[in-house]
Amino acid sequence: MPLRLSTEKSTKAGLTVPGVPLEWVSEAVEPQIGKDLYAVRVKIVLGDIHADVLDKLLDLSDRHGGGDVRTTPDQNLVLAGIRRQELSNVYEGLLALGLADSRVERISNVLACPGRSTCNLSLTSSKGLATEISKVLDGRPELDVKGSSIKISGCPNSCGQHHIATIGFHGVGLRAGGGRSVPFAQLMLAGGAENGIRRMARRSVRVAAKKAPQAVVKLLETWKAEGGTATLDDFLLNLPDSRVKELLAPYSEVPSYEKEPEAFKDWGESDDYNPAMGQGECAGGVTDLVNEALQDAENTLKMARELIRQSFWKDAVTNAREAATHVLRAGLSNAGEVSNGWAADLAVWEKFYGSNEALPGIPPTLLSAPVADVTESVARELVADAGAFVEAVTDVYRWKPERFKPAAVVDSQEGGDRKIPLLDLRGSGANQAFVKVKLKLELLEAGQEVEALIDAGDPFRSVPASLRTEGHEITQLEPIGNAEHYSLIVRKGK
Ligand code: SF4
């Protein structure tokens, strides 16, 4: 039976419990509708509770409540059906179990998916980051706002609900100079699924995982200083992306490895970061980076259209260009390429999709340099062109995915004495190398082989594992020379 809590402030007004801190009563206790009963929210840090403690909690509920302990979507627990005169006993029981923290609904009670603790799809340590953010906010009670949320996933799959958080993050691994990988956190802003709000968070900037707690503090401090009477959710909803970029720029940069090696480690890990993925354990299944980029394009386009409606011509144009960039990025992911900026992205798109008749050409308005003084007609034309481009590419991907295949670019050495094709992937990142080998295998028959030259480090650690997960067989993995590179031979599975 659903638990029905009263949302009327008056039903709780004046509720005091002798010997119990008022703060706990006002934050953790909720009247249930229609009965003289109360529900008590119990903060469970990161949703982890030891079996012994859970046993004792059930016992507490049996003795002083209705024997009813429920889980909540935000990783906490609720003891339901408690009479008013039993509230002090419940409080004492929770205190003894170390569970009487009243800050159940504060932003410092961060939600996170299991991430690297158990999930092999995880790109970064979601629980590690959540713990650090909570720690930082514990020391800043003036920023520990109620009614907003921070939610973190270790990858874009969103088991940690980052898409419906006031401040959300999902993990990404990026390549820095020297071929090293760095854990990053993709920021998502102003989503919501509480209090009658249903809103997808908008994609924002990426910050280094090690700097993400400071980025959160910066956003909260800015809201405190500039938000006036606006709630944090409303403030972030209306904070222009350009301002977010400016505010968080210091947290998006990664110094050299020599200068700051800690930035190259994930939270809670002593070794350098390695984004290797394997078989996942959770419902998230497979991360579809292409689909994700196209969804970003749709959301950004929606924003561009809204800005046109509000007559913000320049911001509308910025968003329209951004939407087109997301489409190019979808194409890049699909071809196992990484982004190197607008001009390089355009060239890669042209290389892989330029001759693909199923896909539209990039509108000339998007190719020309941005103009300083954007007029209404220019803005309208650009948003319309970007819209047509985004929608046409998305339609092909959704309804005729086989037509979204990248052109088979000949960068392998075949023929001559070679019995099997060779892909020289030295210098490619792990994900890039994996996609390239995968695309090549798609052209082969089951049982045929391909050889790939891959870098030591991340590609060596994760490409063979990911290919095995896909059902292929690794028949050779040998170091070349001084083991800076490896020769990997893969036999296509059935
Ligand atoms: S698949 Fe789910 S549980 Fe695993 S890291 Fe991604 S979001 Fe977290």
Boltz pocket constraint, residues with backbone or C-beta under 6 A from the ligand:
constraints:
  - pocket:
      binder: B
      contacts: [[A, 113], [A, 114], [A, 115], [A, 116], [A, 119], [A, 120], [A, 121], [A, 122], [A, 123], [A, 124], [A, 126], [A, 153], [A, 154], [A, 155], [A, 156], [A, 157], [A, 158], [A, 159], [A, 160], [A, 280], [A, 282], [A, 283], [A, 284], [A, 285]]
      max_distance: 6.0
